[in-house]
Amino acid sequence: MKEKIVYWITGSQTLYGDDVLAHVAAHSEEMANYVDKHVPVTVKYLTTCKSSEEVVEAVRKVNAEKDCIGIITWCHTFSPAKMWIKGLSMLQKPMCHFATQYNEKLPYDTIDMDFMNENQAAHGDREFGYIVARMRMENKVVVGYFQDEKALEEIAAWCRVAAGYAFSKEVKVARFSDNMRDVAVTEGDKVEAHIGLGWQVDYYPIGDLVEYIQAVKEEEVDALMAEYAQKYTMGTDRIEVVREQAKYEVALEKFCKERGGYLGIVDHFGSLHGLNQLPGLAIQDLQSKGYGFGAEGDWKIAALGATMQYMAGQKGTGMMEDYTYDLEKGLCLGAHMLEVSPQFAATKPEIQVHPLDIGGKSDPARLVFEGIEAPKAIAVSMVDMGDRMRLIIQKIKLVKYPHPMPRLPVGGLMWQYEPNFKEGVAAWIYAGGAHHTVVSSVVTAEEMVDLGNLWGVEVVLIDENTRIGEFKRQLMWSDAVWKTRR
């Protein structure tokens, strides 16, 4: 993400004179450079705004620059907020208000009015905050000294969100099928998603992909098989079956790149005319490279997965499905027919071949592994509520399988729900959460809440503080509020 830029814009005014403004600029550049060393994007000091015209000029630059993903604002001195109105009304990028200060401590023995006038961050914060609230703008507020570890972590998290938001605007999903017959939760308004989220979802007949598969050269398959040998353990002697999956992967990646830069893929086991196998290993390996995937036509999960994998740096993140419960231990086993991402593997995945018993195709190759453990993880779902999208975020804990499962022919994860099994499952169901999710041990719940707010969708959080009675009331009030926005 380091090629992405967040501009640091400081607020002040001409009242204090040139000497003070020189200090403001020097302090701002020093602080921006310090923050830059602790966040995943590039932070650059842009300017100190002292008038409405200067705010407008800065915002125009921010909006026009493709690699700029947002701004950090800070008011070193008192910055009259009416001068920000015109510029902020034009802003098209995310904004973080850093309520910080150049000096961590007050110089109690020497403090005078010169110091007070130059260091009015507390004064400036409130003036700037008022106009942002008055304009009903989405804005992240981070509070703390600019060298404080906690504040820097929060700034870094917001930078990942801003980068994810920019990335999501470029996400394109290639659908090689419609959603599974009679399944409701994988449906959704693709036009509204394109308008509100930036997700472009395009349909292609499976025959278009078959043509790419037929054009794959043996040397291309050989090269990918060599990659497999480096990354995975070969646990089958049915090499031709594995080569078939390699052929699918070569074709899928070529298709995505040549047909317009698709970052997400959707297929369906019921729509495979011309394929011998359901893509399994092929989809798993593509997820390891950052492609989002949605099973049974679930384009929302494909787009969400691509975005979250980008935010996570392609680590510990991928499509998942709540599959079956261990009611005795209060656990959920997450898996899928084939396509669980090797980003979740606790050990080196093994390529195996097993019957699928669904879809009527030959036995597919897939990666089999036991999933990672993580004390903090999230499961995220996006569902269409008819009048808005709802982003549902649940905190979970990824745990080790309580017993070996030698006959389970897929990769999987085991998790505990927050706040507990009973209320965690009930809350997810009350919220209308889908069976397909994107699970991540890297992206945090707070980051996804911030991303949902930037998207302008309804955000529902299930965490350690969730209580069913209050949760149901929150859903009721949220529904009433969103109906007024139609």
N, C-alpha and C positions, 0 to 999 in steps of 0.2 A: 504493500500500500504506500510505500514511501514516495512514489511518484505523484501521489495525490497531495494537494495543497490546502491547508487551512490558513486563511489570512487573519492576523491579529490586528484588530482595529481599536485604537484607544480614543476615548472621549475626553475632551477638555474644552477650553474657550480662551479667547484672547485677553480676558480680563487680567490675567496674572502676569503678563509681560513675557518678553522673549527669553529671559534667563530661565524662568520656570518651564516654559514650553520646550526649551532645549533639554532640560532635565527629564521632562515627561517622555520625549522621544527616545533619549538614551536609555532610560529605565525600561521603556516598552520593548525596545529591540533586545536588550539583555534578557528580559523575562521570556520573550518569545523564543529566543535561541536556547534558553535553558529548557523550556517545555518541549521544544523540538527534539531534544536528545532523549526524551522519556516517553514518546508516543509513536505509534506505528506509521503516521503520516508525516509530511513536512509542514511545520508551522513557521510562517514568515510574518514578521512585522510589516504591515502595509503602510499605515499612516496614522497620524493623530488628527481627528476631525474636530474642527472648531466652529463649523458653520453648516447650515443646511446644504449649501452647494458642495462642500467637501464630503459630506455623507453621501450625497447622490453620486458624486464622481467615484467614490470608493465602491459603492454598491454596483454601479455600472461595470466596473472592472471585474468584480467578483462574479457577477452574473455571466459575463461574456467569456470568462476564462474556463475552458473545458475541464482542465485538471483541478480547478478549485472546487472543493466539495463542501465548503462552509466557512463560517467566520467565528472567531472568538472575540467578543467585545469586552472591554474593560474601561472603567472610568477612573483615571488616575486622580483627576481633580473633579470639581463640580462641573458637569456637562449638561447644560440646559436641554431638556428632553424634547422640546418642540422642534428643535433643529434636526432631530432624528426622524420625524414623522414621514416626510416625503421619501427619504431614502429607504427606510424600513418598509414602507408600503410597496416598494419596488423589488425588495429582496426575494430572490428565488432559490436561495440555498439555505441549509440549516444553520441555526445560530446557537452558540453557547455563550452565556454571560458568565464570565469568570469573576466572581466577587472576591478579589484578592487585593494584595497591597505590596508595594515594593519593599517596605520595611516590615519585618516580622514583629518587632517589639517597638514600643515607644521610647524615645530618648528622654526619660523623665526629668533628668537634671537640666537639660538644655532646651526642652520643647518651648517654642514661642509661636507667635501668629504666622511668621513666615513658613515654619514647618507645617502648621495647621492648614494654611491656604494651599500649599503645594501637595499635601497628602490627604486629600478629601475623598478617598475611595468610598468610605461608608456613606458619605453624602451623595456622591455620584451614583453609587449602586441603586439607591432608592429612587432617585429622579429617573434614571434609565429604566429601572424595573417598572415604575408606574406606567410609562408610556407603552412599554411592551404589553403589560396587562390590559391597558386601555384599548390597545389595538387588537387584542385577542390573538396575539401571535404565539405560535408554538415555539418554545424556547427552553433550553436546558440551562439550569443554574447550578454552577459548581462553586462551593465556598471553601476557602482555605488559603494558606500561604502558598505562593507559587512554587516553592521548593519542598512542600510537604508531600510525603509519599502517598498518602491517601488522596489528596487533591489531584495529584498527577495521575493516579490510577483512574480516577473518575474522568479526567480529561481524556486519557487514553481510550477509555471505554466509549466516550462520546465520539471520539474520532473514528473508531471502528464502526459505530452506528452511522455516522455521516457518510463514511465510505461505502457501507452496505446500502444505504439509501440511494446514493449515486449509482452504484452497481445495479441495483434492482431496476432502475429506470432503463437499463440496457438489456434486461433479461428477455430472451426469446425462447419459446418452448416449441419443439416439433412434436406434434401428436401423430402417431401412426395408428390410432384407433380412437373411437369414442369411448366414453366411460362404460363401465360394466353394466350390462342390462339390468334395469330395475334398481340399481344402487342410487340412493339419493344424495349422500354426503359428498360424493365426488363431482356432483354437478356444480355449476356456478356460472355467473355472468361474465363471460370472457371480454366483452366490450367494456363493461364497467371496470374490470381489472386492468385493462389497457389504459383507460382514462385515469383511474385513481392511483394505480400502483406502477404503471409503466410496463406491465408484463404483456408482451405480444405473444399470443398463442395461435399457432397455425397448424392446420390439418394437412397431412399428406397421406395418400393411399399407401398401404404397405407395399404395393408393387413398385413404387418409386424407390424404396429401400432395397427391395429384391434386386433391382437393376444394379445398384451399387455393389451388392454382395456378389453378384455374378461377375463383376468386373475386377474383383480383388485378385491380385497376383500372388502366386505361391511365395515369392520372396518377401512380400509384405507380411504374410502369415508367419514365415520363418522368423522375421525380425521381432514380431510381437511375441512369439513363442519363447524367444530368447529372453525377453523382458519378464515373461511369466516365470521362467526358470530362476531368475534373479530374485524375484519378489515372493514367490510362493513355492510350496513343496508339492511335487507331483505325486498324487496319491492314487493314480489310476494308470492302467496300461492301455486304456482306450484312447489313444492319442488322437485319433481322427475326430473323435467327439470334441476334444479340447480345441483342435485346429478349427473346427466349425465355429466355435464360439469366438476364436481369434479373428476369423473372417468377418463375423458379425461386428466385432468391435472396430476393425479397420474401416468397414463400410459405414458404420454409424458415425464415427468421428469425421470421416471425409464428408459425409452428407451434411453434418452440422456446420462444418467450416465452409463448405462450398455453397450451401444454399442460404447463407445469410448470417452466419455466426450464431447458431443456436447454442444455448447454454443449458437447456433442459430437454429431457427426452421422456416421452410417454408412450408406453405400449400396452398391450392387453393380450392375455393368453388365449382369448377367444377370437383374435384377429391376427392370424399368423400365416395366411395363405402364401405359399412359396417358401416358407422357412421350415427346416427340419426340426428345429428345437426352439423352445422359448429362450430368448436371450437371458442368460444368467450370469456366468462368468464375465461376459462382455459388458453387461451393465454394471456389475460390481467393480470391475477395473476402471471403467469410465468415471464412476463416482470417486474413486481414489484420486482421479485427476481433477476433480472439481465440478463435474457435470451433475446437475440436479436430475433426479429421476422420480417419476410418479407412476405407480402401478395401477392397473385397471383404469387407465384414462385419467388419473388424478393429476391434472395439470397444475393445480394450486400448489401441491406438494413439490412438484418438479421445480417450479419457480422459487418457492420458499427455500427449498433445499439448496439450489444454486447460490442464492443470496447468503444464506447462513454459512455455507461452506466457504464462501469468499471471506466473510467476517472472521471465520475461525482459522483462516490460513490452511484450509483443507486438512484439518485435524479433528478427530473425534466427533464428526458430524455426518449425518446422512439420514435417508429415509428409514422409517421404522413403522412397525404395526403392532398394536396391542393384540397379542395372539391368544394367550391362555393364562389362567390364574393358578397359582398355588394358594388356595384359600386358607390352608392350615398355617402357612408361614406369612401370609399377607404379601405375596409377591406377584409380579406379572412377568411372564416370559414374552419378550418381544422378538419377532422374527418376521420372515416372509417366505414365500415359496422358494425363492432363489436369491433375491437381489440385495441382500444386506451388505452394506458397504464395508470393505476391509479397513476403513478408518476406525472401525470399532474393534478390531482384532487385538486380543491380549497377547497372542503368540502368533507365530508365522502361519498364515492361512494355508490350508491344504486344498488342492484341486481334486475334487471327487466327481464321480458320475453316478447318478441314481435315477430311478424312474420318478416322474413327476405326478403321474396319476391324475392329471387334469390338463385339458387343452388338446389331447389326442395327438401329441407329437412324440418324437423319439426322446430317449433319456438325455437330459441336458447336463453339461458340466457346470459346476458351481464351486465357490469357495466355502469351505466349512471351517468354523473356528468358534472358540468361546470368547465372549465379549469382555471388554475392559471393565474395570471397577472405577467408580468416581463418586466421591462423597457429595459433590455438587454437580448436578446436570439438569437439563430441562427437556421437556417434550412440548412441541409447539404444533398447533393445528390452525389452519385458516378455513373457515366455513362461510358460506353465503347464507345470510339470514333473510334474504329477499329484498330488504331495503338498505342493507349495508353488509360489508364484510366484517366478520368477527375473528380476531386473533386471540387464540386461547393458549396461555402459557402455563405450564405446570412444572413446579420444581419436583425433581425426583432424585433418588440415589441409586446409582448403578452398583450392583453387588455381584459377587461371585456366585456361580451356580451352586446351590446347596448340595447337589449330588451330580455326579457325572451323567451325561446323556449320550452314550456311545452310538445310539441308533438315530439321533437327530441329524438329518442330512443337510442342515443349513447353518449359517452363522446366526448368532442370536445375542440378545442382551437380557439381563435379569434386573428388575428394578423394584424399589419401594416407592410408593406415592407419598407426597406431602399433602396434608399434614399427617395423615395416616391412611391405611388401606381403605377403610370404610368411607371416610369423608372425602378422600382423594378421588376414589372412583365415582362416588355420588356427584361430587361437584363437576367432574368432567362430563358426566351424562347430563346433568341439569343444564350445563352450558351448551350442549349440542356438539361436543367435541367429536372429531372424526376418528375412525380407527387407524387412518394413516396419519403419521406425524413426522416431523423432523426432530430427531433427538441430537442434542449436543452436550458434550462435556466441557466445551470451551466457551461458547457464547453464553452470556449470563441472562437471567430473567430480566434484570434491569435494562440491559441493552435491548432486548426484544420489546420491552414496554416502550422505550424511547423510540425504537424504529416504528412500532405501531402508531405512536403518536404523530411521527413525521408523515406516515402514510395517510393519516386521517381516518383510520379505521377504529372500530370499537375494540378495546383491549380488555381482556379478562385474565386476571392472574389468580392462580391457585397455589398457595404457598403454606408455610408452617403456621400462619395465622388464620387460615381459612376456617370458618365455622358455617355449617350448612344453612342454618336459619338466616344469618346475616348475608351469606352468599346469595341465597335466593332473593332476598330483598334488593341486593345490589343489582342483580340481573333484571328485576322488575323495574327499578328506577332507571337503569340504563336503557331498557327497551322504550320507556316513556320518553326519555330525553332524545333518543335517536329518531323516534317517530316525528318529533318536532322539526328535525333537520331535513326531512324529505322535501 
